[in-house]
Amino acid sequence: MANQLDSFFAAMADPTRRAVIERLVTGPASVTDLHDGHEMALPSFLKHLTRLEQAGLVRSEKVGRVRTLSLRPEPLARAEDWLARQRKLWEGRTDRLAALAERLERPN
């Protein structure tokens, strides 16, 4: 699972790839549609799509000359679960720290 999370966060570290994921939340899209609005050459953009596909975040399907990408929710769910566990851990730690600070501030 750690390797899957590493791939997820490495893929999501780039703003172009995050923008693609945000767009795919609304539904599948062709490579041409996804490329619109990104001021980079298509070969460079395709490298971003390849990185997302290698991380398991998207799947592509080619029908004729049109390649369509769609979101794969499983990696997003794994990352969300991991983040929820981290949040719970750190909230517990900050709650204990706040309780300690209150005890230390009370007059004896």
Backbone as CSV, one residue per row, in Angstrom:
resi,resn,N_x,N_y,N_z,CA_x,CA_y,CA_z,C_x,C_y,C_z
1,MET,0.826,-1.199,0.000,0.000,0.000,0.000,0.868,1.261,0.000
2,ALA,2.016,1.208,0.689,2.882,2.386,0.741,3.319,2.791,-0.657
3,ASN,3.658,1.821,-1.495,4.081,2.129,-2.856,2.944,2.774,-3.647
4,GLN,1.713,2.306,-3.427,0.562,2.900,-4.107,0.362,4.347,-3.661
5,LEU,0.533,4.600,-2.373,0.406,5.967,-1.874,1.525,6.845,-2.415
6,ASP,2.728,6.300,-2.492,3.849,7.058,-3.057,3.535,7.460,-4.500
7,SER,3.035,6.516,-5.286,2.687,6.803,-6.683,1.578,7.845,-6.761
8,PHE,0.591,7.722,-5.878,-0.521,8.672,-5.865,-0.018,10.085,-5.586
9,PHE,0.742,10.245,-4.500,1.189,11.586,-4.125,2.199,12.152,-5.113
10,ALA,3.035,11.304,-5.705,3.974,11.778,-6.725,3.208,12.280,-7.947
11,ALA,2.176,11.554,-8.338,1.377,11.973,-9.492,0.616,13.259,-9.190
12,MET,0.113,13.385,-7.983,-0.691,14.547,-7.616,0.149,15.771,-7.251
13,ALA,1.457,15.622,-7.243,2.340,16.741,-6.881,2.408,17.812,-7.961
14,ASP,1.944,17.496,-9.148,2.043,18.438,-10.260,0.701,19.130,-10.505
15,PRO,0.681,20.462,-10.660,-0.582,21.174,-10.850,-1.309,20.790,-12.141
16,THR,-0.589,20.448,-13.184,-1.249,20.033,-14.425,-2.008,18.731,-14.197
17,ARG,-1.383,17.799,-13.521,-2.045,16.513,-13.269,-3.215,16.677,-12.309
18,ARG,-3.085,17.567,-11.325,-4.221,17.820,-10.432,-5.384,18.425,-11.208
19,ALA,-5.079,19.311,-12.154,-6.138,19.917,-12.977,-6.843,18.857,-13.819
20,VAL,-6.095,17.911,-14.343,-6.709,16.824,-15.128,-7.644,16.013,-14.234
21,ILE,-7.187,15.669,-13.038,-8.031,14.904,-12.115,-9.295,15.687,-11.769
22,GLU,-9.146,16.973,-11.478,-10.317,17.803,-11.164,-11.309,17.816,-12.318
23,ARG,-10.798,17.874,-13.547,-11.683,17.856,-14.720,-12.377,16.503,-14.849
24,LEU,-11.660,15.415,-14.608,-12.234,14.077,-14.772,-13.259,13.736,-13.695
25,VAL,-13.288,14.497,-12.615,-14.315,14.282,-11.591,-15.708,14.489,-12.201
26,THR,-15.797,15.348,-13.188,-17.098,15.616,-13.814,-17.471,14.575,-14.855
27,GLY,-16.537,13.679,-15.207,-16.819,12.623,-16.163,-15.682,12.433,-17.132
28,PRO,-15.742,11.342,-17.919,-14.685,11.052,-18.892,-14.506,12.189,-19.887
29,ALA,-13.288,12.289,-20.440,-12.986,13.342,-21.416,-11.933,12.832,-22.382
30,SER,-11.972,13.363,-23.575,-10.965,13.012,-24.574,-9.663,13.730,-24.245
31,VAL,-8.582,13.206,-24.781,-7.279,13.840,-24.590,-7.323,15.272,-25.113
32,THR,-7.979,15.469,-26.254,-8.075,16.816,-26.835,-8.779,17.772,-25.881
33,ASP,-9.889,17.327,-25.306,-10.619,18.181,-24.356,-9.782,18.471,-23.110
34,LEU,-9.089,17.464,-22.620,-8.253,17.664,-21.434,-7.093,18.608,-21.718
35,HIS,-6.556,18.555,-22.931,-5.413,19.384,-23.305,-5.802,20.854,-23.454
36,ASP,-7.059,21.118,-23.835,-7.525,22.508,-23.998,-7.285,23.289,-22.713
37,GLY,-6.737,24.471,-22.845,-6.494,25.327,-21.689,-5.119,25.144,-21.064
38,HIS,-4.399,24.124,-21.478,-3.038,23.921,-20.970,-2.068,24.428,-22.028
39,GLU,-1.276,25.384,-21.648,-0.352,26.005,-22.592,0.961,25.227,-22.632
40,MET,0.874,24.022,-23.185,2.073,23.206,-23.375,1.847,22.345,-24.608
41,ALA,2.920,21.885,-25.166,2.833,21.038,-26.350,2.130,19.728,-25.984
42,LEU,1.428,19.168,-26.948,0.698,17.925,-26.703,1.616,16.800,-26.218
43,PRO,2.800,16.603,-26.791,3.658,15.530,-26.266,4.003,15.698,-24.781
44,SER,4.216,16.920,-24.355,4.484,17.173,-22.933,3.253,16.854,-22.092
45,PHE,2.095,17.238,-22.586,0.850,16.967,-21.868,0.604,15.463,-21.774
46,LEU,0.904,14.741,-22.841,0.711,13.292,-22.845,1.571,12.609,-21.784
47,LYS,2.732,13.176,-21.482,3.575,12.621,-20.419,2.867,12.718,-19.070
48,HIS,2.131,13.790,-18.856,1.360,13.933,-17.621,0.269,12.870,-17.549
49,LEU,-0.403,12.652,-18.672,-1.466,11.641,-18.697,-0.890,10.246,-18.453
50,THR,0.271,9.980,-19.024,0.934,8.695,-18.811,1.261,8.501,-17.340
51,ARG,1.743,9.561,-16.701,2.076,9.478,-15.265,0.839,9.175,-14.428
52,LEU,-0.289,9.795,-14.776,-1.541,9.525,-14.064,-1.992,8.082,-14.282
53,GLU,-1.825,7.615,-15.500,-2.229,6.235,-15.807,-1.317,5.241,-15.085
54,GLN,-0.021,5.497,-15.050,0.915,4.616,-14.349,0.620,4.558,-12.855
55,ALA,0.135,5.650,-12.294,-0.212,5.700,-10.872,-1.567,5.055,-10.608
56,GLY,-2.264,4.665,-11.667,-3.564,4.016,-11.507,-4.708,4.967,-11.290
57,LEU,-4.473,6.261,-11.465,-5.520,7.256,-11.204,-6.516,7.397,-12.345
58,VAL,-6.077,7.075,-13.556,-6.967,7.173,-14.714,-6.822,5.920,-15.560
59,ARG,-7.836,5.684,-16.355,-7.758,4.634,-17.366,-8.082,5.276,-18.694
60,SER,-7.495,4.742,-19.744,-7.773,5.297,-21.060,-8.353,4.214,-21.960
61,GLU,-9.159,4.677,-22.890,-9.790,3.784,-23.857,-9.734,4.480,-25.207
62,LYS,-9.330,3.723,-26.198,-9.239,4.301,-27.538,-10.325,3.699,-28.414
63,VAL,-11.125,4.580,-28.996,-12.158,4.176,-29.942,-11.888,4.959,-31.220
64,GLY,-11.495,4.248,-32.258,-11.107,4.928,-33.483,-9.862,5.749,-33.235
65,ARG,-9.958,7.041,-33.506,-8.810,7.940,-33.299,-8.907,8.731,-31.994
66,VAL,-9.954,8.482,-31.226,-10.185,9.264,-30.008,-9.822,8.449,-28.769
67,ARG,-8.917,8.998,-27.976,-8.560,8.392,-26.694,-9.294,9.149,-25.598
68,THR,-10.052,8.400,-24.799,-10.845,8.985,-23.716,-10.310,8.492,-22.382
69,LEU,-10.169,9.416,-21.449,-9.708,9.068,-20.108,-10.845,9.179,-19.117
70,SER,-10.807,8.309,-18.131,-11.781,8.364,-17.043,-11.051,8.146,-15.728
71,LEU,-11.662,8.630,-14.689,-11.080,8.570,-13.353,-11.271,7.183,-12.762
72,ARG,-10.253,6.705,-12.066,-10.351,5.464,-11.296,-10.410,5.877,-9.828
73,PRO,-11.512,5.631,-9.140,-11.682,6.142,-7.773,-10.882,5.403,-6.700
74,GLU,-10.435,4.187,-6.961,-9.774,3.402,-5.919,-8.543,4.087,-5.322
75,PRO,-7.618,4.616,-6.130,-6.453,5.281,-5.528,-6.833,6.513,-4.706
76,LEU,-7.858,7.227,-5.149,-8.316,8.393,-4.389,-8.870,7.951,-3.033
77,ALA,-9.603,6.849,-3.026,-10.171,6.341,-1.770,-9.060,5.887,-0.818
78,ARG,-8.025,5.219,-1.353,-6.899,4.791,-0.500,-6.198,5.997,0.126
79,ALA,-5.979,7.035,-0.670,-5.326,8.237,-0.142,-6.216,8.917,0.895
80,GLU,-7.502,8.957,0.626,-8.433,9.565,1.585,-8.432,8.801,2.910
81,ASP,-8.401,7.474,2.851,-8.337,6.667,4.074,-7.058,6.959,4.853
82,TRP,-5.932,7.030,4.147,-4.658,7.305,4.802,-4.680,8.686,5.455
83,LEU,-5.189,9.681,4.722,-5.264,11.036,5.268,-6.186,11.099,6.485
84,ALA,-7.283,10.358,6.471,-8.198,10.336,7.616,-7.501,9.751,8.850
85,ARG,-6.713,8.691,8.646,-5.973,8.112,9.782,-4.957,9.103,10.325
86,GLN,-4.267,9.806,9.426,-3.291,10.804,9.865,-3.967,11.940,10.616
87,ARG,-5.122,12.376,10.107,-5.866,13.456,10.757,-6.265,13.046,12.174
88,LYS,-6.776,11.822,12.327,-7.204,11.334,13.642,-6.009,11.272,14.595
89,LEU,-4.883,10.771,14.107,-3.678,10.697,14.923,-3.253,12.079,15.408
90,TRP,-3.182,13.045,14.500,-2.704,14.379,14.859,-3.729,15.152,15.684
91,GLU,-5.016,14.927,15.457,-6.014,15.579,16.307,-5.894,15.083,17.739
92,GLY,-5.639,13.772,17.915,-5.430,13.225,19.259,-4.214,13.846,19.919
93,ARG,-3.154,14.012,19.160,-1.933,14.607,19.709,-2.151,16.071,20.094
94,THR,-2.817,16.827,19.261,-3.033,18.243,19.593,-4.014,18.387,20.749
95,ASP,-4.996,17.467,20.864,-5.907,17.500,22.013,-5.139,17.254,23.312
96,ARG,-4.204,16.298,23.289,-3.400,16.024,24.488,-2.493,17.208,24.812
97,LEU,-1.951,17.840,23.804,-1.097,19.006,24.014,-1.908,20.156,24.614
98,ALA,-3.122,20.363,24.132,-3.984,21.425,24.675,-4.330,21.136,26.133
99,ALA,-4.617,19.873,26.439,-4.931,19.506,27.821,-3.731,19.748,28.732
100,LEU,-2.540,19.430,28.265,-1.322,19.671,29.043,-1.119,21.165,29.264
101,ALA,-1.329,21.964,28.242,-1.171,23.412,28.364,-2.154,23.972,29.386
102,GLU,-3.379,23.472,29.387,-4.377,23.936,30.369,-3.951,23.572,31.792
103,ARG,-3.446,22.359,31.983,-2.987,21.947,33.319,-1.826,22.812,33.793
104,LEU,-0.916,23.142,32.881,0.248,23.947,33.252,-0.128,25.384,33.561
105,GLU,-1.202,25.893,32.956,-1.612,27.272,33.178,-2.442,27.446,34.447
106,ARG,-3.025,26.365,34.950,-3.829,26.455,36.176,-2.967,26.819,37.375
107,PRO,-3.460,27.767,38.195,-2.681,28.085,39.401,-2.753,26.915,40.401
108,ASN,-1.667,26.690,41.098,-1.616,25.590,42.094,-2.236,25.976,43.380
